[in-house]
Amino acid sequence: MIVVTGGAGFIGSALIWKLNARGISDILVVDDLNTSEKWKNLPPLRFAEYLDRLDFIAKLESNVFGSAIDAILHMGACSSTTESNAAYLMENNYRYTLRIAQWWEKHPKTRLIYASSAATYGDGNQGYADNEAGLQDLRPLNMYGYSKQLFDLRAQRSGWLDGIAGLKFFNVFGPNEYHKGDMRSLICKAYSRVRSEGKIRLFKSYNAAFKDGEQVRDFIYVKDAVEMALYFLDNPGVNGIYNIGTGRSRSWNDVAAALFAAAGVSGKVEYIPMPPGLQEKYQYKTQADCAKLVSRGCVHKCLSLEEAVGDYARNYLAHNAYLENA
């Protein structure tokens, strides 16, 4: 059995979609549905059982599952970069991951893959290389990033990175993110207005090195992200911390142009002020260094930004469609 925590969420449900495409359905979905609309990601998917996150961790620590778990893909976390409740992030992101890892330490034959984040890199002054020796030098810009870094550091100190894989996801976008509210990608949030008005809003730049809209990110399509993540399921001997990105940075202006093209409109960009609270925590550039990943044998070729936005807009956003296998 494969456990996917956060299995009703964005990346988690996409992982299940890809596992289903491989013919795998012996999957336990773990999540916290509450009043969220993320349950809508589940109907097209095939899985054996669902458990609330608190029920799962209690059963796990009570050894209810015995040796039934072959792998845990731990994607469950609060992914809001603007979440200000530090206590909640410490419990939900750090402590929950720690409890799973402490269980794994007693059951090392189970494959454990967990989601870290590119938010751990902060302003990028230390670069974007997934070099474990430099973990302590990273300074995240928000509490979300720190909650992720804290577990990376604990895993390093405990020697767990020799047996588990931590994945630093960069800017992932694509179908099944509809429930994420303000944390949805700009592509998702802007699509309706682009279609109806031919307009998109981007933040002005407050860094002289970047013109308005020329701030850059490593945007990776969720279909590519999960393909790369499952490389670690297929290769249990590949462990440590790895970047999950395209290795290329593209501007927000590029994103706008790709969305205009996908929607078939001649669009206009409006540059708007950045909220004051965000200005100090804003990343002007991210770009995954993928050399380590490639050196371990993962040579997946990601779609270009234009190809990915086109697929997302035409096949999903235009129909409010979810990931589903034929």
N, C-alpha and C positions, 0 to 999 in steps of 0.2 A: 504494500500500500504506500502511496505517495501522499504526504500531507502538504497542502498549500495553505499557509496562513495568509490572511488578507485575500482569500480566494475569490471573494465577491468584488474586490476592488479592481483598480485599473490594471496594473501589471500582473497581479495574481490571477485574475480571470483570463487574461491573455495567455498566461502560461498554461492554464487548464485547456484553453482552446487549442494550443499547439500540442499538448499531450494527447488530447482527443484525436487530433489529426494523425497521430502516430498509432492510434488504436488503443490508447491507455485510458481507462475509465475507473480503475480501482483507486479512486482519489477521495481523500477526506478534505472537505472545504472547511476551513476555520475562519471565522470573521466575527464582527460585531455589527449586525445589520441595523439595530436600533430603528430610527425613523428615516434613515438614508434611502435614497433611490437606487443605491448600488445593487440591490437585489435583482434589478432588471438585467444585470450582466449574466445572471445564472441560468435562466430558462433555456438558452440555446446550448448549454454545456452538459456533458455527461459526467456524473460523479456518483460515488457510492453513498456518501453521507455528509451531513453538515453538522458542525458543532459550534456553539458560541465560544469565543476566545477564552473566557474564564473557565468554562466547562472543560475545554481541551487541556489547558495547562494543569488543571486539577487532576484529570485522568492521566495525563502524561507523568506527572510527578508521583502518582500512586501506582504507576506501572501497570495500568489497566490494559494497555496495548500489547504488553509483552514484547515479542520479537516481530510483531506484525508490520512495523513501520520500516520501509526500505529507505525512504528519503523524506526529509523535511525541507521544503522550499519556503523559507520564512520571509514573506513579503509584507506581513502585517505590521503597520505602524501608523501613527499620525504623520501625514506627509505635508502638513501645512507649514510653510516657511514663515508664516506670520503668527503662528500660535504663541501666545505670551504666557501660558500657564506652564511654567518650568517644572513644577511638581508632576503635572500630568505627563509631560514628555519624558521625564525621568522614569516614571512608572511604566508607561505604555510602550515607549521605544527602547529605553535602556534595560530596565529591570526585566521586562518580559523576554527580551532576547537573551539576557543573561540566564534566566531560568531554563530556557530551551537548551542553551549551550551546556549548562551544568548537567542536564539530563543526558545530552549527547556524550559528555565526558565518560559517563558510565555505560554508554551504548555506542562505542565508536564505529561499529560496523554500519550504523545508519548514516547515510549521506546527509550532511547539513550544508545548505547554501542559504546565505542570508543577504538581505538588501542593506547596503550602506548607502552613501549618497555623495554626489559631487559637491554638495553643500559643505562638506567637511573641508574643502580646499579654501574656503573664505574668499579673499580678494584675489587669489591667484599669485600672490607675491612669491610663494614657495614653489610655483609651478603646478603642473597637473599630472605629474608622474606618480603612478601607484607604487611608490617605493616605501615599503614598510619601515625602513630605517628612519624615514623622515616623518612618521606619523605624529610624533610628539611636537613637531615644529608647526603643524597646521593650526590656524586660528579661524574657526568658523565665524561667520558674521551674524548668525542667529541661533537661537536655542535649539531649533530643529536640527541644524547641522551639528551642534555640539552633542546632542543626544545620540547621534549616529557615531560621531568620532569617539565618544566615551566607550562605546562597546568595542570599536576597532582596537582601541588601546588596551582594553581589558583582555580581549582575545589574544593580542600580542604578548602581554605579560604572562598570560596563563599557558602560552605555548600551543593554543588551539589552532592557530593559523597554519600549522603543519598538517592539520587534518580536516579543516573546513574551508569554505570559500566565501569571501565577502565581496559583494559586487557594488561598485560605486556607479550608480546610474546617473547619467547626465540628463539633458532636457528631453525627457520622453514624451511623445505625443501620439495620439491616435485613437481609434475607436475604443469604447468602454470607459472613457474618462468623463462621460456626461454628468455624472453625479458629483463631481469634485468642486462645484461652485467656483469660487475665485481661484482655486488652484488648477482649474482646467487650463490647457494650453491656450495661447492667444488665437491659434487657428480655430479651435473649437468655439471660443467665446465670440470671435469676430465674424464667423462665417455668415450668419443670418444678415447682419448689416451690410457685409460686402455684397451679398446677393441682392438685397433690396435697395441699397443706396450707393453701392460702389465706393464705400468709404471704410477706412480702418484707422484706429487711433493707436499711436505709438508714443512712448515716453520721450520727452526731450532728454538730451544728454547734459549732465552737469560735470563732465570730465572733458577738459580741453583736448584730450587726445582722441576723442570720439565725437564725430558729428551726430546730429540728431538721427536716430534710427540706425546708426552704424555700430551700436553696441552689438557684440557678437556672442553667440552661444554654440555649443555642440548639440544640435538638434538631432535626436535619433527616433526613428519611427518605432512604435511599440512592437511591430512584427519582427523587426531586426533585433530589438532589445531582448525579446524572449528567445529568439533563435540562439543568440549568444549566451544567454543565461543557461539554456539547456545543454550547452557544450560542457558545462561543469557537472551536470548530471551524468552525461555520457562518459566523462573522463574523471572518475573519482580520485585519481592520483594528482590532479591539478588543484592545488590549494594555495591559500593566501588571499590577498586583496587585489582586485582587478578592476580597472575602469571598464564601463560599458558605455561606449560612445562611438561615434563615427571616426573620430580622429581629425575631423575638419570643423572649423568654426564658420558660421554664416551669420549675416546681420539680420536684424529685425526688418530692415528694408527688403532683404531677400525673401523673407517669409511673406511679407505683404505682396510682393510681386508674384510669388508662387501661388498665393491664394487668389489673387486677381485672375491669373491665368486659368487656374482650375475652375473658377466660377464663371469664366468667360465674360469678364467685365473690364472696362477701362477704368481703373480705380484711382482714388486719391487718398494720400496719407495725411492725416492731421496729427501734428505733434503736440502733445498735451503735457502740462507740468507733472512731474513725479511727486507723489505724496511725500511731505517732509520726513515722515518717519521711515521711509524706504530709502531715501537718498544716502544715508550713512551705511546701509546694508546691501547696497546694490552691486551685483557682479557685472562689470563691464565686459569681461571676456571669460569664457570657459572653452576649453578644448582638450578633450581626452588624449592623453598620451597612451597609445595602444600598443607600444612596442613590446611590453611585457606579455600582453595577451597573445599577440602574434607569435612571439617566441615560444609560447607553450602549445602552439599548434592550432589556435582558433583563427581561421582566415576567412570568416564570413564576410561577404561583400555587402555592405549596406546600400539601400536605395539612396539616390540623391535626394536632397531636400525637395526639389521639384517633383520627382517621381512619387515620393512619399505623400506630400501634400495633395497631389493629384488623386492618388488612390483614396486617401482619407476623405477628401471633399466629395468626389464623385460617387464613391461606393458606400459611404457611410453617412457623412454629414447631410448630404442631399436627401437621404431617406430616413434619417434618424435610426440607422441600422447598427446592430451589434455584431461582434465577432461570432461567426457561426460557420461550422463546417457543412459542406454539402452532403 
